[in-house]
Amino acid sequence: MNSEPSNPQPNVLYWLIGTAAAFIVLAGLRTVSHIVTPFLLAAFLAIISAPLMTAMQKRGVPSVISILLLFVLVGVAFFLLFLALQGAAESLAVQAPQYQAKLSGWWESIQTMLTARGVPTELIPQHIPLPEASAVTNLATTIAAGLGQFTATTLLVLLAFMFLLLEEQTLSDKLTAAFPNRRRARVRSRRFLRSVYRYLLIKTGASTLTGLLVGIGLSLMGIDFAILWGIVAGLLNFIPTIGSFIAAIPALLVAIVSTDILHILMVIGLYLVVNVSIGSIMEPRLLGRSLGLSPVVVLISLLVWGWVFGPVGMLLAVPLTMIAKLALDSNPKTRWAGILLSDQVRQPAVRLPNSEPPASSP
């Protein structure tokens, strides 16, 4: 007779303690988010740049020179990004009253048309809830002025980025020294790091391509602030599904106010073509079907990381959650949690009792 274990279910107390510990850690990170956020951005930049640094070193470029080149490249990218955002915010501050007047006139035309069609006046809203032009102007001016204050933070991010690249060169040797008799642990760590490198590199490349295509397409259509909308599309591409819809809203509103129906349809078509071709075709083929997150997990991660790190946390929410999923998948003991985070049902590999374990690559 087979006796059942006395405690087959996980201890509820352990789960409660684990949940409380996780909440305390997240609350602590939120308290020091102004310190953690620059290093978090630097870590993402270092992970994305590590393959490029390795490629340069294989071609004979000295390590110090390769790190300095990447430091300058990322610094110039930050400078151009802030310059574009500041210029767009200043232009928005100047043109906000014009957009306010155009939108008010557009709404009055709709009211007149509805009244002519016999719609009762009491059923037609007398005005749409729009912010005052002065409020939009003040907000845009504040954003433009605030971007100039990011210099110190950007310098901290770039310095941390450079030191992390220096650390990456000795990471493999440190893993070997830290786990001299645990070959499986070293293999899992290397596989995890390779998966993180691959995911972030492909996702960043796809987001950059999305931003470029949207920005160039809107510029050719003559849509105002095309560069700004391209930057927004590239950043929000890190958020699956809902990020693409949110990125299209401001450009579509500007097109509605300032252009005709043809340009509005062209803007909608541009976003549909870019997001479907890159987000639904290219990314799944490059990343693989296993690198997906459940929509509920995406929503929860946006709320949690947004609460912890603010707007930067919302942009990095999905990459952070994906890294956690890759870490869970790399260990057989925690693979069940990675399966729960996935967007598809993946059956774990079953090994027959008499079969030999698969050989691990060094």
Secondary structure, 3 states (H helix, E strand, C coil): CCCCCCCCCCCHHHHHHHHHHHHHHHHHHHHCHHHHHHHHHHHHHHHHHHHHHHHHHHCCCCHHHHHHHHHHHHHHHHHHHHHHHHHHHHHHHHHHHHHHHHHHHHHHHHHHHHHHCCCCHHHCCCCCCCCCHHHHHHHHHHHHHHHHHHHHHHHHHHHHHHHHHHHHCCHHHHHHHHCCCCHHHHHHHHHHHHHHHHHHHHHHHHHHHHHHHHHHHHHHHCCCCHHHHHHHHHHHCCCCCHHHHHHHHHHHHHHHHHCCHHHHHHHHHHHHHHHHHHHHHHHHHHHCCCCCCCHHHHHHHHHHHHHHHCHHHHHCHHHHHHHHHHHHHCCCCCHHHHHHHCCCCCCCCCCCCCCCCCCCCC
